[in-house]
Amino acid sequence: MSSRNDRPRHSKTTSRTRLALFRSYKRARRVFGDATSPEELIGKGSRFVNRIYYLRTLGLSIGFFCVAGAFMQHPVGWPLWALLIFHGFIWPHLVYRLALNSPVPFRAERRNLVADAIFGGFWSIAMHGNLVPSTVILAMLSMDNIAAGGTKLFLRGVVGSLLGALLGLLLLDFSFQPLSDLYTIVACIPMLALYPLALGQSTYDMSKKLAERSREFETVSQRDGLTGLLNRRHWETLLIEEFQACHSQQRSSCLLLLDIDHFKKINDTHGHLVGDEVLKNFSSLLRQHLRANDLIGRYGGEEFVAILRNVELSEAVAITDRLIKQVRFCRSLENSLWGCTISAGLVPFNGDMEAHYAWLQRADNAMYQAKDSGRNCLVVGGAMA
């Protein structure tokens, strides 16, 4: 009876142990940089592989002379020379091909970097702990891992170097001889001089590309996807800045709110593709007939907004009148604006406005007065123009 009662308890204990081990395994994978599943990285990393290939080819070819200098100081047998030649001049091309042919090139290349660290630890033992070349090689490998994967990959590289050193202790006749002669030190100079420059240039190129990509993303996040005008969120940010500038610098600006008349009829009659065409054509008209320093945005649906900066009310009225006349002209053109007109509300900045939204509310009221007055017209601060 007691044995039967103990079985479920034993089973629960085993399950808990397995779960704890699994969680520890997952934590360890996160520490050493393997948290992302392969499915998320399929086919990614070719550019990363190409960048590392350039650095590895240069680094191992000049690193060959570091180890060779130590081998000349403390002679070794031909198998180590053969392995050194393979690692310096064949290994970079071999692992490059293997990484590119891997389903996840990015992850394969990270494994290759750890393999490089294993080689580094092995060469330190093969050189009998020769201080200068061992330090140079391990430092450069650590720089690679930090640059390619941060602290996580660096820790993996440290573990790899320790495994390589342990392997060397097991396979080689090791005697600690840390002193470096002049020839060995001279053989390390190319690595010290050239490799940091190459790594710095590679890092600079990558940061430059990231900066360009960041600017592109910033531009996309500020634009309306259909018309290419400023989107509502970014435009309102600029409106707040303009409102504050008008207050602090005592400059005059006007806020223009526009609505395409009977736009819903276009969508209902001709479909949304034609509606999109009308929106894009009207956006082009706004760019052509408003000034370069005016801030034009799509406020939502068929409503558009523009901040006419550093302009007196009379000039703003003239600009808007020209725009309305051009829309009327395009109304007669076949399939341009599909017969649409616009209603406009124009409000100059006034110091009694408590915040930017008061300015926007007045322009919205003026625009709806234009609609109530028969559409296809401009209302300026409550008075029809």
Secondary structure, 3 states (H helix, E strand, C coil): CHHHHHHHHHHHHHHHHHHHHHHHHHHHHHHCCCCCCHHHCCCCCHHHHHHHHHHHHHHHHHHHHHHHHHHHHCCCCHHHHHHHHHHHHHHHHHHHHHHHCCCCHHHHHHHHHHHHHHHHHHHHHHCCCCHHHHHHHHHHHHHHHHHHHHHHHHHHHHHHHHHHHHHHHHHCCCCCCCCCCHHHHHHHHHHHHHHHHHHHHHHHHHHHHHHHHHHHHHHHHHECCCCCCECHHHHHHHHHHHHHHHHHHCCCCEEEEEEECCHHHHHHHHCHHHHHHHHHHHHHHHHHHCCCCCEEEEEECCEEEEEECCCCHHHHHHHHHHHHHHHHHHHHCCCCCCCCCEEEEEEECCCCCCCHHHHHHHHHHHHHHHHHCCCCCEEECCEEC
